[in-house]
Amino acid sequence: MIKDYNRKRGTHTNTRRMLLQKSTTVLLILCFTSYTNADQTCPEVKLVGLNDQERLTILQGCPGLPGVPGTNGIPGIPGSKGEQGFLGAKGAKGEPGAFGKMGPVGDKGMKGEPGPIGNTDPQGAKGAKNCKELLEQGHTLSGWYTVYTESNKGISVYCDMDTDGGGWLVFQKRMDGSVDFFRDWNSYKRGFGSKLAEFWLGNDNIHLLTETGSHELRIDFEDFDNVKTFAKYQSFKILGESEKYKLVLGEFTGGTAGDSLGDHNDMPFSTKDQDLSPSHCAETYKGAWWYTNCHYSNLNGLYLKGSHETYADGVNWKTGKGYNYSYKYTGMKIRPSK
C-alpha cells in the first residue's frame, strides 16, 4: 500500500509538473508574442485560474474591422441666441453702385425775380450775300468763300475775282472730265463735284442765290486749242423745286460765243430720272439741262474732249463749236447787276 500511495503521489506530482511546465511555456510564448507585437494594438495576455489546481490561459484577439457607421441622430433642439458681439472695425469703402432710375419730376418751382438787364453788344458785321460784296470788302483773290442768303443760310461758293472786273459767283464748272455729270434729280438738287475741279453748285442753292435782286449771267468757254470765248445775258434766275427749277433768262447782251441759251428760257430742268422735255432729251443727249425739243446747248453733257462723232451729247454750244465739239472748259457764273 505504501508503494501504491507513493506511486499515485508520484503520478500527481508528475502531472502538476507537466501542467506547470506547459503553463510556463505558454506564458513565455505569450510574453514573447506580446514583446514582438509591441508596435501593434492588440491587448496584453491575462491568465485566469479556474481553480486551485489548474490555470487556463486565454489570449484575447486583436479588434476586428470597424462596423458600418450608424445613421445620423435626430438634430438636437437649437440653442438660445447668444449675445451680440462687439462692433467690428469699419471696412474699406466699396465701389460706387450703378445709378438708379431717375425719380419723378418735381413740382414746378415759383417764378424767380427778373435778373438785371445785360449790356447790348454792338451788332456784328453782316455777312456778304455774293462775291461782288466780298470783292468790295477787299477780297481780291479768286477762291472759295462763304456767302449768305436772305434767310441767312451760309453757302460755300467759288468766287472769280479776275474775269471781267471780278465779283462773279461760279455755279457750274467743267475742265477735265473728272466728275460724272450724267446724274439724277436729287444730285442736281443738292449739288455735287469737287472744289478742286468740276462741280454743280446745286439747284436749291442757285435758286436761293438768285430769288431776290437781279443777276447778270456770264458763260466762259475754252476749246482744246486754248481759244477762249464767252456769252453774257442781262439777267438770270431759276425758280424753286415746286416749279421744277424753271429758267428765267434775260436778253443776250453779247459775247464771241453767240447765243445758244435764249431758246431755253421758261423751260423746266430735266434729268435722266425726271425728264420733263417733250422728247426725253436728258436720256438721249446724256445730260441735265433746261431742254426744249431738244437743245441748242448742253453744257452738262458728256466730256468728250473736242470733236466727236456722236451727235449733240457732249459739252456743246451750237453757236460756238456746234453739236460735234465738246469744250475743254466752261464756267457759268452770276453777279449782281449794276
Protein Blocks (a to p, Z undefined) as FASTA:
>chain_A
ZZmmmmmmmmmmmmmmmmmmmmmmmmmmmmmmmmmmmmpmbdcdddddfblmbccddddd
dddddddddddddddddddddddddddddddddddddddddddddddddddddddddddd
dddddddfbfklmmmnopabgcddddddfkopacdddddfkgghijiacfbdcfklpacf
bdcfklmmnogcjfklccdebjklmmmmmmgojdddddddddfkopacddddfbdcdddf
kloopacddddebdjkbpaklmmgoiacddfklccbfnlmmmmnopadddfbfbfcdfkb
cceepaafbghiaccdfklnojmbccfbdcddddddZZ
